[in-house]
Amino acid sequence: MPVVLFLLQATCVSPPATLPRVAEQWAAARARAHAIACEKLAPNIPGFAIAVAVNGLLVWSEAFGYADLEAKRRTTPATQFRIGSVSKPLDAVAQLYESGRLDLDTPVQRYVPSFPDKGAPITTRELGGHLGGIRHYKGDEFTLNQRFPTVTAGLAVFQNDPLIAPPGTRFSYSSYGFNLIGAAVEGASGEQFLVYMSRHVFKPLGMTSTAPDKNDSLIPNRTRFYDRTEAGQFVPSPTVDNSYKWAGGGFLSTAEDLVRFGSAHLQPGYLKAATLELLFTPQHTTSGEATPYGIGWFLTTDTLGHRTAYHGGGSVGGTTMFGIDRDSRVVIALVTNVTDARLNAGQEIRLVFDSSASQRAKR
């Protein structure tokens, strides 16, 4: 273990020497963020990368540690990590809604006719806000290592189980609800989910390093995945197959790709203003109780009073933090290659840039 710590800390000797000239005004914030990452993240994570954009401009991107500890392969900004539930806001529901091909308030069976009737209509809007009554993981499902050939086939894991609550009545987080959304995207678009995502989301936004985490594909920039033992050692994570949950948590990405995606949601363009508000407005239960979620995004007000949309992602061998400050217009992504990493320091880094952006806006 001491050798591993030495290797990780060796990447934190000094901030990177080459900085984009267009972002020199952010040099002080970068230096502070680098110090936080070295002190609080690097000793506990084999490899990770962080990217920050402000007003759509990438102002910091840096990688730390190792994508492969045994081979001493260093992490780079191009290293692809499992992003877990950060896959959820990537889903193309808003795009299909905007084009009129997907009705958020019609029963999901309109697009997924094979999904069993549950005695009450479940809508895509409810699924997108964790109000559909669909259950979450149970037992060993999170570490499932079974290949499913199609999105619809993957629904077999949960589709015959009873609802945990009548649709609309209770906020209950569910990755499986988003797996069902993936099937609805296929039904509404007439294309396979992964094909649609590549053609209509990733390529238009320049997300060239975002892809499904396919075990049978050679992905040269994919990191290795690790667990941390109680003794503090890093060991390879168990092998899993994420083909049952592309939409709920099955994508690989980079920190830079994620901030590209987030930056596209700061203003109309990729989506219309009304659609952005739809995503970023908290849903309510049928009793009128506000939830912390819009469609695909957690929503809150941060310590600076700013409106923040965010999502975390936990996966086998990966932990991700991703957020948008809609007022300071800061977007941050932190991607790692270890299960259950503690990423509180990522919030400190976000506030460094949020504060700097707010100060500059007042000048």
C-alpha positions in Angstrom: 0.0 0.0 0.0 2.8 2.6 0.7 4.1 2.0 -2.8 0.6 2.7 -4.2 0.3 5.9 -2.2 3.7 7.1 -3.4 2.7 6.5 -7.0 -0.5 8.5 -6.6 1.0 11.4 -4.8 3.8 11.6 -7.3 1.3 13.0 -9.8 0.6 15.9 -7.5 4.0 17.6 -7.3 2.9 20.8 -9.0 0.1 22.1 -11.2 0.3 21.4 -14.9 2.8 23.7 -16.7 0.7 24.1 -19.9 -2.5 26.0 -19.5 -4.8 27.3 -22.2 -4.1 31.0 -22.8 -7.9 31.6 -23.2 -8.3 30.5 -19.6 -5.4 32.3 -17.8 -7.8 34.3 -15.8 -8.7 31.1 -14.0 -5.1 30.2 -13.0 -5.6 31.0 -9.3 -8.8 28.9 -9.2 -7.0 26.0 -11.0 -4.1 26.1 -8.6 -6.4 26.0 -5.6 -8.5 23.2 -7.1 -5.3 21.2 -8.0 -4.2 21.5 -4.3 -7.5 20.2 -3.1 -7.4 17.3 -5.5 -3.9 16.4 -4.4 -4.6 16.6 -0.7 -8.0 15.1 -0.5 -8.6 12.9 -3.5 -5.3 11.5 -4.8 -4.4 9.5 -1.7 -7.7 7.6 -1.8 -8.4 7.0 -5.5 -6.3 5.0 -8.0 -7.1 7.3 -10.9 -9.4 10.2 -11.7 -9.9 13.2 -13.9 -11.6 16.5 -13.4 -12.8 19.1 -15.9 -14.4 22.5 -15.3 -16.1 24.7 -17.9 -17.5 28.3 -17.4 -19.9 29.7 -19.9 -19.1 26.8 -22.2 -15.3 27.4 -22.1 -13.1 24.6 -20.7 -11.0 26.3 -18.0 -9.5 23.3 -16.3 -8.9 19.7 -17.2 -6.4 17.5 -15.4 -5.9 13.8 -14.7 -4.4 12.2 -11.7 -3.1 8.8 -10.8 -3.3 5.6 -12.8 -5.7 4.0 -15.1 -3.9 0.7 -14.6 -1.9 0.3 -11.3 -0.2 -2.9 -12.3 1.0 -1.6 -15.7 1.7 1.9 -14.3 -0.5 3.3 -17.1 -1.2 6.9 -16.2 -4.6 8.4 -16.3 -5.1 11.2 -18.9 -8.0 13.5 -19.8 -8.9 10.9 -22.5 -9.3 8.0 -20.1 -12.8 6.6 -20.1 -14.5 5.9 -16.7 -17.7 4.2 -15.7 -20.1 7.1 -14.9 -22.9 5.0 -13.4 -26.1 7.0 -12.9 -24.7 10.1 -14.6 -25.9 8.1 -17.6 -29.4 9.2 -16.6 -29.3 12.8 -17.6 -27.7 11.8 -21.0 -30.9 10.0 -22.1 -32.6 11.6 -25.1 -36.1 11.9 -23.6 -36.1 15.7 -23.8 -35.0 15.7 -27.4 -37.7 13.3 -28.5 -40.3 15.2 -26.5 -39.2 18.4 -28.1 -39.6 16.9 -31.6 -43.1 15.6 -30.8 -42.1 12.0 -31.1 -42.5 11.1 -27.4 -45.5 12.1 -25.2 -44.3 12.4 -21.6 -47.8 11.8 -20.2 -49.0 8.8 -22.2 -48.6 5.3 -20.7 -45.2 3.9 -21.4 -46.6 0.9 -23.1 -47.3 3.1 -26.1 -43.6 2.9 -26.8 -42.8 -0.4 -25.0 -45.9 -2.6 -25.6 -44.2 -5.7 -24.1 -43.9 -4.1 -20.7 -46.6 -5.6 -18.4 -49.6 -3.6 -17.3 -49.3 -2.7 -13.6 -52.9 -1.8 -12.9 -52.2 1.9 -13.3 -50.7 4.0 -16.1 -47.0 4.8 -15.7 -45.8 7.7 -17.8 -42.3 8.6 -19.1 -42.5 11.9 -17.1 -43.0 9.9 -13.9 -40.2 7.5 -14.8 -37.9 10.4 -15.5 -38.6 11.8 -12.0 -38.5 8.6 -10.1 -42.2 8.6 -9.5 -43.1 5.6 -11.6 -43.2 3.1 -8.7 -40.5 0.9 -10.3 -38.1 -0.7 -7.9 -34.4 -0.2 -7.6 -31.6 -2.8 -7.4 -32.0 -5.7 -5.0 -29.8 -8.6 -3.9 -26.7 -9.0 -6.1 -28.2 -7.2 -9.2 -25.8 -4.3 -9.0 -22.9 -6.7 -9.7 -24.8 -8.7 -12.4 -22.5 -10.3 -15.0 -25.0 -11.5 -17.6 -25.2 -10.4 -21.2 -28.6 -9.1 -22.5 -28.8 -8.7 -26.3 -31.3 -5.9 -26.3 -32.6 -3.1 -24.1 -36.0 -4.7 -24.0 -34.5 -8.0 -23.0 -32.8 -6.3 -20.0 -36.2 -5.3 -18.6 -36.7 -8.9 -17.6 -34.7 -8.3 -14.5 -37.5 -6.3 -12.9 -40.6 -6.0 -15.2 -42.6 -8.8 -13.6 -42.2 -7.4 -10.0 -44.9 -5.4 -8.3 -44.7 -1.7 -8.0 -43.4 -0.3 -4.8 -46.1 2.4 -4.8 -48.8 3.6 -7.1 -47.4 5.8 -9.9 -47.0 9.4 -8.9 -47.5 8.9 -5.2 -44.0 8.5 -4.0 -40.5 9.6 -4.9 -38.3 6.5 -5.0 -35.0 6.5 -6.8 -34.9 3.8 -9.5 -32.3 3.0 -12.1 -34.7 0.5 -13.5 -37.1 3.2 -14.3 -34.5 4.7 -16.6 -33.9 1.3 -18.2 -37.5 1.4 -19.2 -37.0 5.0 -20.5 -34.3 3.5 -22.7 -36.8 1.1 -24.2 -39.2 4.0 -24.6 -36.6 6.0 -26.6 -36.3 3.0 -28.9 -40.0 2.8 -29.4 -40.5 6.6 -29.9 -37.5 7.0 -32.3 -37.6 3.7 -34.2 -33.9 3.3 -33.6 -31.9 1.1 -31.2 -31.2 3.1 -28.0 -27.4 3.0 -28.4 -27.6 4.0 -32.0 -29.9 6.9 -31.3 -27.7 8.1 -28.5 -24.6 8.1 -30.7 -26.2 9.8 -33.6 -28.4 12.4 -31.9 -26.7 13.2 -28.6 -23.0 12.2 -28.5 -21.9 13.1 -32.0 -23.7 16.5 -32.2 -22.3 17.6 -28.9 -18.7 16.4 -29.7 -18.8 13.7 -27.0 -16.4 11.5 -28.9 -15.3 9.6 -25.8 -18.7 8.6 -24.5 -19.8 5.0 -25.3 -21.5 2.0 -23.8 -19.4 -0.1 -21.5 -19.4 -3.2 -23.6 -17.3 -6.1 -22.3 -17.0 -7.6 -25.8 -15.5 -4.4 -27.3 -11.9 -3.2 -27.4 -11.9 0.2 -25.8 -8.3 1.3 -25.6 -8.8 4.3 -23.3 -11.0 2.5 -20.8 -9.6 2.4 -17.3 -9.3 -0.6 -15.2 -11.7 -0.7 -12.3 -10.9 -1.0 -8.6 -12.4 -1.6 -5.1 -10.7 -0.4 -1.9 -10.4 -3.0 0.8 -10.9 -2.2 4.5 -7.1 -2.3 4.8 -6.9 0.5 2.2 -5.5 -1.5 -0.6 -6.8 -1.3 -4.2 -7.9 -4.5 -5.8 -9.5 -5.2 -9.2 -13.3 -4.9 -9.1 -15.4 -8.0 -10.0 -16.3 -8.4 -13.6 -19.8 -7.1 -14.5 -21.9 -6.7 -17.6 -23.9 -3.5 -17.8 -25.9 -4.4 -20.9 -29.1 -4.6 -18.8 -28.9 -0.9 -17.9 -27.4 1.4 -20.6 -29.8 4.2 -19.8 -29.8 3.7 -16.1 -26.0 3.4 -15.6 -24.1 1.8 -18.4 -22.0 4.4 -20.1 -18.3 5.2 -20.1 -17.2 8.8 -20.5 -14.6 11.4 -19.7 -14.7 14.5 -17.5 -14.3 16.7 -20.6 -17.2 15.0 -22.5 -19.5 15.4 -19.5 -18.8 19.2 -19.2 -19.5 19.5 -22.9 -22.9 17.9 -22.2 -23.5 20.0 -19.2 -22.5 23.2 -21.0 -25.1 22.5 -23.7 -27.7 22.8 -21.0 -26.8 26.3 -19.9 -28.7 28.1 -22.6 -31.1 27.3 -25.5 -29.5 25.7 -28.5 -29.2 22.0 -28.1 -32.6 22.2 -26.4 -35.2 25.0 -26.3 -35.6 27.2 -23.3 -38.9 25.7 -22.4 -37.5 22.2 -22.5 -34.6 23.1 -20.3 -37.1 24.5 -17.7 -39.0 21.2 -18.0 -35.8 19.3 -17.1 -34.9 21.7 -14.3 -38.2 22.0 -12.6 -38.9 19.8 -9.6 -41.7 17.3 -10.0 -44.4 16.8 -7.4 -46.2 13.8 -6.1 -50.0 13.4 -6.6 -50.4 14.8 -3.1 -48.5 18.0 -4.1 -45.3 17.2 -2.3 -42.2 18.6 -4.2 -39.5 16.1 -5.0 -35.7 16.9 -5.4 -35.8 15.8 -9.0 -36.8 17.2 -12.4 -36.4 14.9 -15.4 -33.0 13.2 -15.2 -31.5 15.7 -12.8 -31.4 16.3 -9.0 -32.1 20.0 -8.3 -31.1 22.2 -5.3 -29.9 25.6 -4.3 -26.3 25.6 -3.2 -24.6 27.6 -0.4 -24.1 30.6 -2.7 -27.9 30.6 -3.4 -27.3 29.4 -7.0 -29.7 27.0 -8.8 -27.8 23.8 -9.3 -28.6 20.7 -11.4 -26.5 17.7 -10.6 -26.1 13.9 -10.6 -23.9 11.4 -8.9 -22.9 8.1 -10.4 -21.9 4.9 -8.5 -20.8 1.8 -10.4 -18.6 -1.2 -9.9 -15.2 0.3 -10.2 -16.3 3.9 -10.6 -17.7 6.9 -8.8 -18.7 10.2 -10.6 -19.7 13.7 -9.6 -21.3 16.0 -12.2 -23.1 19.3 -11.8 -24.3 22.5 -13.4 -24.5 25.9 -11.7 -27.2 27.6 -13.7 -26.3 31.0 -12.2 -22.5 31.1 -12.2 -22.6 28.9 -15.3 -19.9 26.6 -14.0 -20.0 23.0 -15.1 -17.9 20.4 -13.3 -17.3 16.7 -13.8 -15.1 14.4 -11.6 -14.7 10.8 -12.8 -12.9 8.0 -10.9 -12.0 4.4 -11.2 -12.9 3.1 -7.7 -16.1 1.9 -6.2 -17.7 4.1 -3.5 -15.1 6.9 -3.6 -15.7 9.8 -1.3 -16.0 12.9 -3.4 -16.8 15.7 -0.9 -13.6 17.4 -2.1 -15.2 17.7 -5.5 -17.8 20.0 -4.0 -15.0 22.2 -2.6 -13.5 22.4 -6.0 -16.8 23.3 -7.5 -17.3 26.2 -5.0 -13.8 27.5 -5.8 -14.8 28.0 -9.4 -18.4 29.1 -8.6 -17.1 31.8 -6.2 -14.5 33.0 -8.8 -17.2 33.1 -11.5 -19.6 35.0 -9.3 -16.9 37.6 -8.4 -16.1 38.1 -12.0 -19.7 38.6 -12.9 -19.9 41.5 -10.3 -17.0 43.4 -11.8 
